[in-house]
Each structure stands twice: as C-alpha cells, then as structure tokens.
Amino acid sequence: MGGIKGFWKHLDSGCIYAIENTPFGEVLGATGPLDPNRLLNLDKYEYDSKIIVWIKEALAEHKLHRFNP
C-alpha cells in the first residue's frame, strides 16, 4: 500500500492498533488490537480492510490518538 503507518491507542479500552493512511488522512488499512508489550516495527504488520469502518468511526469520535511506544 505504501502509506504512512503509526500506532494509535483507543482512549476507552486502552487497546493499541497499527493504522496505515494516506498523507491526507484516508485510512488504507489497519490491524489490532496489539499487545502493547510486544509491539513490532510498523512494517512487520499486515494491514487490511477488516476493521477500517470501525477505525474510521473511532477516529471521527476522537477515541483514537497517536501512540508512541
């Protein structure tokens, strides 16, 4: 896909997700929830569309925030 990848933390659950998006913020793929004690390099994850709808809703509701391990 070749987008920008980053870790995001859900404010309510504390779960960590890896999200890939375009420079304009369009979500291309995501994976998670991830074990916060075993985070890999962002390039090691497989990003797919299975949870994109949920990710977009959580982002719109400001429930996901960037997370720097």
PDB file of N, H, CA, C and O in Angstrom:
ATOM      1  N   MET A   1       0.818  -1.201   0.000  1.00  0.00           N
ATOM      2  CA  MET A   1       0.000   0.000   0.000  1.00  0.00           C
ATOM      3  C   MET A   1       0.860   1.262   0.000  1.00  0.00           C
ATOM      4  O   MET A   1       0.586   2.190  -0.762  1.00  0.00           O
ATOM      5  N   GLY A   2       1.879   1.314   0.827  1.00  0.00           N
ATOM      6  H   GLY A   2       2.102   0.561   1.446  1.00  0.00           H
ATOM      7  CA  GLY A   2       2.803   2.419   0.795  1.00  0.00           C
ATOM      8  C   GLY A   2       2.370   3.686   1.486  1.00  0.00           C
ATOM      9  O   GLY A   2       2.855   4.761   1.134  1.00  0.00           O
ATOM     10  N   GLY A   3       1.484   3.610   2.449  1.00  0.00           N
ATOM     11  H   GLY A   3       1.089   2.737   2.734  1.00  0.00           H
ATOM     12  CA  GLY A   3       1.028   4.797   3.158  1.00  0.00           C
ATOM     13  C   GLY A   3       1.861   5.102   4.393  1.00  0.00           C
ATOM     14  O   GLY A   3       2.916   4.507   4.612  1.00  0.00           O
ATOM     15  N   ILE A   4       1.377   6.026   5.185  1.00  0.00           N
ATOM     16  H   ILE A   4       0.520   6.510   5.008  1.00  0.00           H
ATOM     17  CA  ILE A   4       2.010   6.410   6.442  1.00  0.00           C
ATOM     18  C   ILE A   4       1.464   5.510   7.537  1.00  0.00           C
ATOM     19  O   ILE A   4       0.251   5.359   7.679  1.00  0.00           O
ATOM     20  N   LYS A   5       2.367   4.910   8.313  1.00  0.00           N
ATOM     21  H   LYS A   5       3.352   5.033   8.197  1.00  0.00           H
ATOM     22  CA  LYS A   5       1.957   3.961   9.343  1.00  0.00           C
ATOM     23  C   LYS A   5       2.238   4.525  10.727  1.00  0.00           C
ATOM     24  O   LYS A   5       3.216   5.244  10.933  1.00  0.00           O
ATOM     25  N   GLY A   6       1.363   4.188  11.675  1.00  0.00           N
ATOM     26  H   GLY A   6       0.569   3.604  11.508  1.00  0.00           H
ATOM     27  CA  GLY A   6       1.556   4.648  13.046  1.00  0.00           C
ATOM     28  C   GLY A   6       0.737   3.828  14.018  1.00  0.00           C
ATOM     29  O   GLY A   6      -0.231   3.166  13.645  1.00  0.00           O
ATOM     30  N   PHE A   7       1.149   3.887  15.282  1.00  0.00           N
ATOM     31  H   PHE A   7       1.936   4.424  15.586  1.00  0.00           H
ATOM     32  CA  PHE A   7       0.396   3.236  16.345  1.00  0.00           C
ATOM     33  C   PHE A   7      -0.628   4.223  16.890  1.00  0.00           C
ATOM     34  O   PHE A   7      -0.361   5.420  17.006  1.00  0.00           O
ATOM     35  N   TRP A   8      -1.798   3.700  17.219  1.00  0.00           N
ATOM     36  H   TRP A   8      -2.015   2.729  17.125  1.00  0.00           H
ATOM     37  CA  TRP A   8      -2.875   4.504  17.775  1.00  0.00           C
ATOM     38  C   TRP A   8      -3.443   3.784  18.986  1.00  0.00           C
ATOM     39  O   TRP A   8      -3.548   2.558  18.990  1.00  0.00           O
ATOM     40  N   LYS A   9      -3.810   4.540  20.013  1.00  0.00           N
ATOM     41  H   LYS A   9      -3.725   5.537  20.010  1.00  0.00           H
ATOM     42  CA  LYS A   9      -4.358   3.967  21.240  1.00  0.00           C
ATOM     43  C   LYS A   9      -5.806   4.406  21.415  1.00  0.00           C
ATOM     44  O   LYS A   9      -6.134   5.585  21.281  1.00  0.00           O
ATOM     45  N   HIS A  10      -6.673   3.430  21.717  1.00  0.00           N
ATOM     46  H   HIS A  10      -6.407   2.472  21.826  1.00  0.00           H
ATOM     47  CA  HIS A  10      -8.083   3.720  21.954  1.00  0.00           C
ATOM     48  C   HIS A  10      -8.234   4.244  23.380  1.00  0.00           C
ATOM     49  O   HIS A  10      -7.793   3.599  24.331  1.00  0.00           O
ATOM     50  N   LEU A  11      -8.850   5.400  23.529  1.00  0.00           N
ATOM     51  H   LEU A  11      -9.209   5.924  22.757  1.00  0.00           H
ATOM     52  CA  LEU A  11      -8.943   6.049  24.838  1.00  0.00           C
ATOM     53  C   LEU A  11      -9.799   5.274  25.840  1.00  0.00           C
ATOM     54  O   LEU A  11      -9.499   5.273  27.033  1.00  0.00           O
ATOM     55  N   ASP A  12     -10.857   4.616  25.372  1.00  0.00           N
ATOM     56  H   ASP A  12     -11.101   4.616  24.403  1.00  0.00           H
ATOM     57  CA  ASP A  12     -11.733   3.890  26.294  1.00  0.00           C
ATOM     58  C   ASP A  12     -11.154   2.540  26.704  1.00  0.00           C
ATOM     59  O   ASP A  12     -11.135   2.207  27.889  1.00  0.00           O
ATOM     60  N   SER A  13     -10.686   1.769  25.740  1.00  0.00           N
ATOM     61  H   SER A  13     -10.702   2.040  24.777  1.00  0.00           H
ATOM     62  CA  SER A  13     -10.228   0.408  26.031  1.00  0.00           C
ATOM     63  C   SER A  13      -8.737   0.312  26.320  1.00  0.00           C
ATOM     64  O   SER A  13      -8.293  -0.642  26.959  1.00  0.00           O
ATOM     65  N   GLY A  14      -7.959   1.287  25.858  1.00  0.00           N
ATOM     66  H   GLY A  14      -8.320   2.061  25.339  1.00  0.00           H
ATOM     67  CA  GLY A  14      -6.509   1.230  26.022  1.00  0.00           C
ATOM     68  C   GLY A  14      -5.829   0.343  24.994  1.00  0.00           C
ATOM     69  O   GLY A  14      -4.609   0.183  25.036  1.00  0.00           O
ATOM     70  N   CYS A  15      -6.592  -0.242  24.067  1.00  0.00           N
ATOM     71  H   CYS A  15      -7.583  -0.113  24.034  1.00  0.00           H
ATOM     72  CA  CYS A  15      -6.029  -1.136  23.048  1.00  0.00           C
ATOM     73  C   CYS A  15      -5.208  -0.342  22.037  1.00  0.00           C
ATOM     74  O   CYS A  15      -5.506   0.815  21.739  1.00  0.00           O
ATOM     75  N   ILE A  16      -4.169  -0.991  21.517  1.00  0.00           N
ATOM     76  H   ILE A  16      -3.927  -1.931  21.759  1.00  0.00           H
ATOM     77  CA  ILE A  16      -3.278  -0.383  20.543  1.00  0.00           C
ATOM     78  C   ILE A  16      -3.583  -0.967  19.165  1.00  0.00           C
ATOM     79  O   ILE A  16      -3.798  -2.171  19.022  1.00  0.00           O
ATOM     80  N   TYR A  17      -3.597  -0.098  18.155  1.00  0.00           N
ATOM     81  H   TYR A  17      -3.422   0.880  18.271  1.00  0.00           H
ATOM     82  CA  TYR A  17      -3.830  -0.500  16.775  1.00  0.00           C
ATOM     83  C   TYR A  17      -2.730   0.094  15.908  1.00  0.00           C
ATOM     84  O   TYR A  17      -2.203   1.164  16.216  1.00  0.00           O
ATOM     85  N   ALA A  18      -2.384  -0.589  14.835  1.00  0.00           N
ATOM     86  H   ALA A  18      -2.812  -1.457  14.586  1.00  0.00           H
ATOM     87  CA  ALA A  18      -1.481  -0.049  13.823  1.00  0.00           C
ATOM     88  C   ALA A  18      -2.359   0.338  12.638  1.00  0.00           C
ATOM     89  O   ALA A  18      -3.148  -0.466  12.139  1.00  0.00           O
ATOM     90  N   ILE A  19      -2.205   1.580  12.199  1.00  0.00           N
ATOM     91  H   ILE A  19      -1.564   2.233  12.604  1.00  0.00           H
ATOM     92  CA  ILE A  19      -3.049   2.100  11.126  1.00  0.00           C
ATOM     93  C   ILE A  19      -2.160   2.652  10.021  1.00  0.00           C
ATOM     94  O   ILE A  19      -1.159   3.319  10.282  1.00  0.00           O
ATOM     95  N   GLU A  20      -2.545   2.361   8.778  1.00  0.00           N
ATOM     96  H   GLU A  20      -3.358   1.819   8.565  1.00  0.00           H
ATOM     97  CA  GLU A  20      -1.863   2.911   7.613  1.00  0.00           C
ATOM     98  C   GLU A  20      -2.825   3.859   6.917  1.00  0.00           C
ATOM     99  O   GLU A  20      -3.973   3.501   6.651  1.00  0.00           O
ATOM    100  N   ASN A  21      -2.360   5.062   6.620  1.00  0.00           N
ATOM    101  H   ASN A  21      -1.428   5.353   6.836  1.00  0.00           H
ATOM    102  CA  ASN A  21      -3.218   6.042   5.971  1.00  0.00           C
ATOM    103  C   ASN A  21      -2.435   6.831   4.926  1.00  0.00           C
ATOM    104  O   ASN A  21      -1.205   6.792   4.886  1.00  0.00           O
ATOM    105  N   THR A  22      -3.174   7.543   4.085  1.00  0.00           N
ATOM    106  H   THR A  22      -4.173   7.574   4.117  1.00  0.00           H
ATOM    107  CA  THR A  22      -2.556   8.410   3.085  1.00  0.00           C
ATOM    108  C   THR A  22      -2.079   9.677   3.775  1.00  0.00           C
ATOM    109  O   THR A  22      -2.451   9.932   4.920  1.00  0.00           O
ATOM    110  N   PRO A  23      -1.254  10.479   3.092  1.00  0.00           N
ATOM    111  CA  PRO A  23      -0.847  11.763   3.671  1.00  0.00           C
ATOM    112  C   PRO A  23      -2.031  12.701   3.945  1.00  0.00           C
ATOM    113  O   PRO A  23      -1.904  13.668   4.696  1.00  0.00           O
ATOM    114  N   PHE A  24      -3.180  12.405   3.328  1.00  0.00           N
ATOM    115  H   PHE A  24      -3.283  11.619   2.718  1.00  0.00           H
ATOM    116  CA  PHE A  24      -4.367  13.231   3.511  1.00  0.00           C
ATOM    117  C   PHE A  24      -5.298  12.680   4.581  1.00  0.00           C
ATOM    118  O   PHE A  24      -6.372  13.238   4.804  1.00  0.00           O
ATOM    119  N   GLY A  25      -4.903  11.577   5.259  1.00  0.00           N
ATOM    120  H   GLY A  25      -4.030  11.124   5.078  1.00  0.00           H
ATOM    121  CA  GLY A  25      -5.668  11.040   6.370  1.00  0.00           C
ATOM    122  C   GLY A  25      -6.651   9.938   6.031  1.00  0.00           C
ATOM    123  O   GLY A  25      -7.357   9.459   6.918  1.00  0.00           O
ATOM    124  N   GLU A  26      -6.720   9.519   4.774  1.00  0.00           N
ATOM    125  H   GLU A  26      -6.147   9.907   4.053  1.00  0.00           H
ATOM    126  CA  GLU A  26      -7.627   8.431   4.402  1.00  0.00           C
ATOM    127  C   GLU A  26      -7.045   7.105   4.887  1.00  0.00           C
ATOM    128  O   GLU A  26      -5.895   6.783   4.591  1.00  0.00           O
ATOM    129  N   VAL A  27      -7.831   6.347   5.623  1.00  0.00           N
ATOM    130  H   VAL A  27      -8.765   6.609   5.864  1.00  0.00           H
ATOM    131  CA  VAL A  27      -7.365   5.069   6.166  1.00  0.00           C
ATOM    132  C   VAL A  27      -7.295   4.039   5.046  1.00  0.00           C
ATOM    133  O   VAL A  27      -8.274   3.800   4.339  1.00  0.00           O
ATOM    134  N   LEU A  28      -6.108   3.428   4.898  1.00  0.00           N
ATOM    135  H   LEU A  28      -5.313   3.622   5.472  1.00  0.00           H
ATOM    136  CA  LEU A  28      -5.892   2.406   3.876  1.00  0.00           C
ATOM    137  C   LEU A  28      -6.009   0.999   4.443  1.00  0.00           C
ATOM    138  O   LEU A  28      -6.455   0.081   3.755  1.00  0.00           O
ATOM    139  N   GLY A  29      -5.609   0.833   5.695  1.00  0.00           N
ATOM    140  H   GLY A  29      -5.246   1.579   6.254  1.00  0.00           H
ATOM    141  CA  GLY A  29      -5.641  -0.475   6.331  1.00  0.00           C
ATOM    142  C   GLY A  29      -5.294  -0.351   7.798  1.00  0.00           C
ATOM    143  O   GLY A  29      -4.775   0.671   8.248  1.00  0.00           O
ATOM    144  N   ALA A  30      -5.590  -1.413   8.537  1.00  0.00           N
ATOM    145  H   ALA A  30      -6.011  -2.243   8.171  1.00  0.00           H
ATOM    146  CA  ALA A  30      -5.315  -1.389   9.977  1.00  0.00           C
ATOM    147  C   ALA A  30      -5.181  -2.820  10.485  1.00  0.00           C
ATOM    148  O   ALA A  30      -5.564  -3.778   9.814  1.00  0.00           O
ATOM    149  N   THR A  31      -4.633  -2.933  11.675  1.00  0.00           N
ATOM    150  H   THR A  31      -4.322  -2.154  12.220  1.00  0.00           H
ATOM    151  CA  THR A  31      -4.545  -4.217  12.353  1.00  0.00           C
ATOM    152  C   THR A  31      -4.581  -3.991  13.858  1.00  0.00           C
ATOM    153  O   THR A  31      -4.164  -2.942  14.350  1.00  0.00           O
ATOM    154  N   GLY A  32      -5.077  -4.971  14.570  1.00  0.00           N
ATOM    155  H   GLY A  32      -5.416  -5.823  14.171  1.00  0.00           H
ATOM    156  CA  GLY A  32      -5.135  -4.855  16.016  1.00  0.00           C
ATOM    157  C   GLY A  32      -6.408  -5.462  16.553  1.00  0.00           C
ATOM    158  O   GLY A  32      -7.253  -5.933  15.791  1.00  0.00           O
ATOM    159  N   PRO A  33      -6.545  -5.452  17.860  1.00  0.00           N
ATOM    160  CA  PRO A  33      -5.669  -4.839  18.860  1.00  0.00           C
ATOM    161  C   PRO A  33      -4.357  -5.611  19.000  1.00  0.00           C
ATOM    162  O   PRO A  33      -4.294  -6.820  18.777  1.00  0.00           O
ATOM    163  N   LEU A  34      -3.318  -4.871  19.376  1.00  0.00           N
ATOM    164  H   LEU A  34      -3.370  -3.889  19.557  1.00  0.00           H
ATOM    165  CA  LEU A  34      -1.972  -5.403  19.507  1.00  0.00           C
ATOM    166  C   LEU A  34      -1.556  -5.444  20.975  1.00  0.00           C
ATOM    167  O   LEU A  34      -2.041  -4.665  21.795  1.00  0.00           O
ATOM    168  N   ASP A  35      -0.654  -6.361  21.289  1.00  0.00           N
ATOM    169  H   ASP A  35      -0.260  -6.995  20.623  1.00  0.00           H
ATOM    170  CA  ASP A  35      -0.106  -6.466  22.640  1.00  0.00           C
ATOM    171  C   ASP A  35       0.868  -5.306  22.856  1.00  0.00           C
ATOM    172  O   ASP A  35       1.897  -5.251  22.182  1.00  0.00           O
ATOM    173  N   PRO A  36       0.582  -4.390  23.764  1.00  0.00           N
ATOM    174  CA  PRO A  36       1.450  -3.215  23.951  1.00  0.00           C
ATOM    175  C   PRO A  36       2.856  -3.578  24.441  1.00  0.00           C
ATOM    176  O   PRO A  36       3.774  -2.765  24.329  1.00  0.00           O
ATOM    177  N   ASN A  37       3.034  -4.776  24.976  1.00  0.00           N
ATOM    178  H   ASN A  37       2.289  -5.436  25.067  1.00  0.00           H
ATOM    179  CA  ASN A  37       4.344  -5.205  25.459  1.00  0.00           C
ATOM    180  C   ASN A  37       5.156  -5.922  24.382  1.00  0.00           C
ATOM    181  O   ASN A  37       6.314  -6.273  24.610  1.00  0.00           O
ATOM    182  N   ARG A  38       4.564  -6.138  23.231  1.00  0.00           N
ATOM    183  H   ARG A  38       3.623  -5.854  23.046  1.00  0.00           H
ATOM    184  CA  ARG A  38       5.239  -6.862  22.144  1.00  0.00           C
ATOM    185  C   ARG A  38       5.019  -6.183  20.793  1.00  0.00           C
ATOM    186  O   ARG A  38       4.743  -6.849  19.795  1.00  0.00           O
ATOM    187  N   LEU A  39       5.139  -4.883  20.769  1.00  0.00           N
ATOM    188  H   LEU A  39       5.363  -4.342  21.580  1.00  0.00           H
ATOM    189  CA  LEU A  39       4.946  -4.165  19.514  1.00  0.00           C
ATOM    190  C   LEU A  39       6.139  -4.381  18.590  1.00  0.00           C
ATOM    191  O   LEU A  39       7.292  -4.321  19.017  1.00  0.00           O
ATOM    192  N   LEU A  40       5.847  -4.628  17.332  1.00  0.00           N
ATOM    193  H   LEU A  40       4.910  -4.676  16.985  1.00  0.00           H
ATOM    194  CA  LEU A  40       6.863  -4.837  16.313  1.00  0.00           C
ATOM    195  C   LEU A  40       7.100  -3.542  15.549  1.00  0.00           C
ATOM    196  O   LEU A  40       6.422  -2.540  15.776  1.00  0.00           O
ATOM    197  N   ASN A  41       8.066  -3.574  14.645  1.00  0.00           N
ATOM    198  H   ASN A  41       8.617  -4.388  14.461  1.00  0.00           H
ATOM    199  CA  ASN A  41       8.261  -2.476  13.728  1.00  0.00           C
ATOM    200  C   ASN A  41       6.991  -2.349  12.892  1.00  0.00           C
ATOM    201  O   ASN A  41       6.416  -3.366  12.503  1.00  0.00           O
ATOM    202  N   LEU A  42       6.546  -1.151  12.613  1.00  0.00           N
ATOM    203  H   LEU A  42       7.012  -0.325  12.929  1.00  0.00           H
ATOM    204  CA  LEU A  42       5.288  -0.932  11.883  1.00  0.00           C
ATOM    205  C   LEU A  42       5.263  -1.609  10.515  1.00  0.00           C
ATOM    206  O   LEU A  42       4.185  -1.929  10.016  1.00  0.00           O
ATOM    207  N   ASP A  43       6.411  -1.832   9.902  1.00  0.00           N
ATOM    208  H   ASP A  43       7.288  -1.571  10.308  1.00  0.00           H
ATOM    209  CA  ASP A  43       6.465  -2.502   8.603  1.00  0.00           C
ATOM    210  C   ASP A  43       6.244  -4.005   8.709  1.00  0.00           C
ATOM    211  O   ASP A  43       6.035  -4.659   7.688  1.00  0.00           O
ATOM    212  N   LYS A  44       6.283  -4.563   9.893  1.00  0.00           N
ATOM    213  H   LYS A  44       6.452  -4.031  10.722  1.00  0.00           H
ATOM    214  CA  LYS A  44       6.123  -6.002  10.093  1.00  0.00           C
ATOM    215  C   LYS A  44       4.653  -6.442  10.133  1.00  0.00           C
ATOM    216  O   LYS A  44       4.367  -7.635  10.038  1.00  0.00           O
ATOM    217  N   TYR A  45       3.730  -5.501  10.273  1.00  0.00           N
ATOM    218  H   TYR A  45       3.963  -4.532  10.351  1.00  0.00           H
ATOM    219  CA  TYR A  45       2.312  -5.844  10.386  1.00  0.00           C
ATOM    220  C   TYR A  45       1.661  -5.956   9.013  1.00  0.00           C
ATOM    221  O   TYR A  45       2.098  -5.333   8.045  1.00  0.00           O
ATOM    222  N   GLU A  46       0.617  -6.756   8.954  1.00  0.00           N
ATOM    223  H   GLU A  46       0.262  -7.262   9.740  1.00  0.00           H
ATOM    224  CA  GLU A  46      -0.185  -6.903   7.742  1.00  0.00           C
ATOM    225  C   GLU A  46      -1.431  -6.034   7.918  1.00  0.00           C
ATOM    226  O   GLU A  46      -2.264  -6.298   8.785  1.00  0.00           O
ATOM    227  N   TYR A  47      -1.547  -5.013   7.102  1.00  0.00           N
ATOM    228  H   TYR A  47      -0.871  -4.798   6.398  1.00  0.00           H
ATOM    229  CA  TYR A  47      -2.660  -4.070   7.183  1.00  0.00           C
ATOM    230  C   TYR A  47      -3.742  -4.514   6.209  1.00  0.00           C
ATOM    231  O   TYR A  47      -3.468  -4.765   5.035  1.00  0.00           O
ATOM    232  N   ASP A  48      -4.971  -4.607   6.702  1.00  0.00           N
ATOM    233  H   ASP A  48      -5.193  -4.402   7.656  1.00  0.00           H
ATOM    234  CA  ASP A  48      -6.067  -4.991   5.807  1.00  0.00           C
ATOM    235  C   ASP A  48      -7.287  -4.125   6.076  1.00  0.00           C
ATOM    236  O   ASP A  48      -7.243  -3.198   6.885  1.00  0.00           O
ATOM    237  N   SER A  49      -8.368  -4.439   5.387  1.00  0.00           N
ATOM    238  H   SER A  49      -8.404  -5.191   4.730  1.00  0.00           H
ATOM    239  CA  SER A  49      -9.567  -3.597   5.448  1.00  0.00           C
ATOM    240  C   SER A  49     -10.630  -4.112   6.416  1.00  0.00           C
ATOM    241  O   SER A  49     -11.711  -3.529   6.492  1.00  0.00           O
ATOM    242  N   LYS A  50     -10.357  -5.179   7.154  1.00  0.00           N
ATOM    243  H   LYS A  50      -9.478  -5.653   7.092  1.00  0.00           H
ATOM    244  CA  LYS A  50     -11.375  -5.804   8.002  1.00  0.00           C
ATOM    245  C   LYS A  50     -11.961  -4.864   9.051  1.00  0.00           C
ATOM    246  O   LYS A  50     -13.155  -4.940   9.340  1.00  0.00           O
ATOM    247  N   ILE A  51     -11.145  -3.980   9.627  1.00  0.00           N
ATOM    248  H   ILE A  51     -10.175  -3.919   9.392  1.00  0.00           H
ATOM    249  CA  ILE A  51     -11.647  -3.103  10.702  1.00  0.00           C
ATOM    250  C   ILE A  51     -11.650  -1.625  10.313  1.00  0.00           C
ATOM    251  O   ILE A  51     -11.764  -0.757  11.178  1.00  0.00           O
ATOM    252  N   ILE A  52     -11.524  -1.336   9.013  1.00  0.00           N
ATOM    253  H   ILE A  52     -11.431  -2.041   8.311  1.00  0.00           H
ATOM    254  CA  ILE A  52     -11.453   0.064   8.576  1.00  0.00           C
ATOM    255  C   ILE A  52     -12.694   0.858   8.982  1.00  0.00           C
ATOM    256  O   ILE A  52     -12.566   1.990   9.447  1.00  0.00           O
ATOM    257  N   VAL A  53     -13.876   0.298   8.821  1.00  0.00           N
ATOM    258  H   VAL A  53     -13.979  -0.623   8.443  1.00  0.00           H
ATOM    259  CA  VAL A  53     -15.101   1.029   9.166  1.00  0.00           C
ATOM    260  C   VAL A  53     -15.065   1.406  10.650  1.00  0.00           C
ATOM    261  O   VAL A  53     -15.359   2.547  11.006  1.00  0.00           O
ATOM    262  N   TRP A  54     -14.708   0.458  11.510  1.00  0.00           N
ATOM    263  H   TRP A  54     -14.469  -0.469  11.221  1.00  0.00           H
ATOM    264  CA  TRP A  54     -14.643   0.722  12.952  1.00  0.00           C
ATOM    265  C   TRP A  54     -13.559   1.761  13.257  1.00  0.00           C
ATOM    266  O   TRP A  54     -13.774   2.657  14.074  1.00  0.00           O
ATOM    267  N   ILE A  55     -12.400   1.644  12.607  1.00  0.00           N
ATOM    268  H   ILE A  55     -12.226   0.916  11.944  1.00  0.00           H
ATOM    269  CA  ILE A  55     -11.306   2.600  12.815  1.00  0.00           C
ATOM    270  C   ILE A  55     -11.749   4.008  12.425  1.00  0.00           C
ATOM    271  O   ILE A  55     -11.499   4.961  13.163  1.00  0.00           O
ATOM    272  N   LYS A  56     -12.404   4.148  11.272  1.00  0.00           N
ATOM    273  H   LYS A  56     -12.607   3.374  10.672  1.00  0.00           H
ATOM    274  CA  LYS A  56     -12.868   5.467  10.824  1.00  0.00           C
ATOM    275  C   LYS A  56     -13.865   6.067  11.819  1.00  0.00           C
ATOM    276  O   LYS A  56     -13.813   7.263  12.105  1.00  0.00           O
ATOM    277  N   GLU A  57     -14.763   5.245  12.342  1.00  0.00           N
ATOM    278  H   GLU A  57     -14.805   4.273  12.110  1.00  0.00           H
ATOM    279  CA  GLU A  57     -15.730   5.736  13.332  1.00  0.00           C
ATOM    280  C   GLU A  57     -15.019   6.180  14.606  1.00  0.00           C
ATOM    281  O   GLU A  57     -15.334   7.238  15.153  1.00  0.00           O
ATOM    282  N   ALA A  58     -14.074   5.391  15.080  1.00  0.00           N
ATOM    283  H   ALA A  58     -13.818   4.532  14.636  1.00  0.00           H
ATOM    284  CA  ALA A  58     -13.338   5.741  16.304  1.00  0.00           C
ATOM    285  C   ALA A  58     -12.522   7.013  16.103  1.00  0.00           C
ATOM    286  O   ALA A  58     -12.439   7.839  17.011  1.00  0.00           O
ATOM    287  N   LEU A  59     -11.919   7.184  14.927  1.00  0.00           N
ATOM    288  H   LEU A  59     -11.986   6.513  14.189  1.00  0.00           H
ATOM    289  CA  LEU A  59     -11.175   8.409  14.635  1.00  0.00           C
ATOM    290  C   LEU A  59     -12.114   9.612  14.596  1.00  0.00           C
ATOM    291  O   LEU A  59     -11.786  10.670  15.133  1.00  0.00           O
ATOM    292  N   ALA A  60     -13.274   9.460  13.968  1.00  0.00           N
ATOM    293  H   ALA A  60     -13.541   8.601  13.531  1.00  0.00           H
ATOM    294  CA  ALA A  60     -14.245  10.558  13.879  1.00  0.00           C
ATOM    295  C   ALA A  60     -14.757  10.972  15.253  1.00  0.00           C
ATOM    296  O   ALA A  60     -15.071  12.141  15.482  1.00  0.00           O
ATOM    297  N   GLU A  61     -14.839  10.007  16.162  1.00  0.00           N
ATOM    298  H   GLU A  61     -14.584   9.058  15.976  1.00  0.00           H
ATOM    299  CA  GLU A  61     -15.302  10.281  17.530  1.00  0.00           C
ATOM    300  C   GLU A  61     -14.155  10.698  18.452  1.00  0.00           C
ATOM    301  O   GLU A  61     -14.359  10.881  19.652  1.00  0.00           O
ATOM    302  N   HIS A  62     -12.957  10.849  17.898  1.00  0.00           N
ATOM    303  H   HIS A  62     -12.791  10.701  16.923  1.00  0.00           H
ATOM    304  CA  HIS A  62     -11.767  11.236  18.654  1.00  0.00           C
ATOM    305  C   HIS A  62     -11.446  10.261  19.783  1.00  0.00           C
ATOM    306  O   HIS A  62     -10.998  10.664  20.856  1.00  0.00           O
ATOM    307  N   LYS A  63     -11.681   8.967  19.527  1.00  0.00           N
ATOM    308  H   LYS A  63     -12.045   8.640  18.655  1.00  0.00           H
ATOM    309  CA  LYS A  63     -11.401   7.944  20.519  1.00  0.00           C
ATOM    310  C   LYS A  63     -10.053   7.248  20.278  1.00  0.00           C
ATOM    311  O   LYS A  63      -9.611   6.449  21.103  1.00  0.00           O
ATOM    312  N   LEU A  64      -9.411   7.548  19.165  1.00  0.00           N
ATOM    313  H   LEU A  64      -9.770   8.198  18.494  1.00  0.00           H
ATOM    314  CA  LEU A  64      -8.096   7.013  18.876  1.00  0.00           C
ATOM    315  C   LEU A  64      -7.109   8.182  18.814  1.00  0.00           C
ATOM    316  O   LEU A  64      -7.365   9.204  18.176  1.00  0.00           O
ATOM    317  N   HIS A  65      -5.984   8.002  19.492  1.00  0.00           N
ATOM    318  H   HIS A  65      -5.777   7.172  20.011  1.00  0.00           H
ATOM    319  CA  HIS A  65      -4.943   9.031  19.492  1.00  0.00           C
ATOM    320  C   HIS A  65      -3.599   8.378  19.207  1.00  0.00           C
ATOM    321  O   HIS A  65      -3.353   7.238  19.600  1.00  0.00           O
ATOM    322  N   ARG A  66      -2.735   9.111  18.520  1.00  0.00           N
ATOM    323  H   ARG A  66      -2.934  10.037  18.201  1.00  0.00           H
ATOM    324  CA  ARG A  66      -1.410   8.568  18.208  1.00  0.00           C
ATOM    325  C   ARG A  66      -0.728   8.083  19.486  1.00  0.00           C
ATOM    326  O   ARG A  66      -0.865   8.674  20.558  1.00  0.00           O
ATOM    327  N   PHE A  67       0.005   6.991  19.330  1.00  0.00           N
ATOM    328  H   PHE A  67       0.116   6.511  18.460  1.00  0.00           H
ATOM    329  CA  PHE A  67       0.678   6.362  20.461  1.00  0.00           C
ATOM    330  C   PHE A  67       2.132   6.116  20.069  1.00  0.00           C
ATOM    331  O   PHE A  67       2.405   5.486  19.047  1.00  0.00           O
ATOM    332  N   ASN A  68       3.049   6.606  20.869  1.00  0.00           N
ATOM    333  H   ASN A  68       2.827   7.117  21.700  1.00  0.00           H
ATOM    334  CA  ASN A  68       4.473   6.382  20.646  1.00  0.00           C
ATOM    335  C   ASN A  68       5.010   5.491  21.751  1.00  0.00           C
ATOM    336  O   ASN A  68       5.155   5.918  22.897  1.00  0.00           O
ATOM    337  N   PRO A  69       5.308   4.231  21.389  1.00  0.00           N
ATOM    338  CA  PRO A  69       5.789   3.282  22.428  1.00  0.00           C
ATOM    339  C   PRO A  69       7.138   3.673  22.982  1.00  0.00           C
ATOM    340  O   PRO A  69       7.671   2.986  23.852  1.00  0.00           O
TER     341      PRO A  69
END
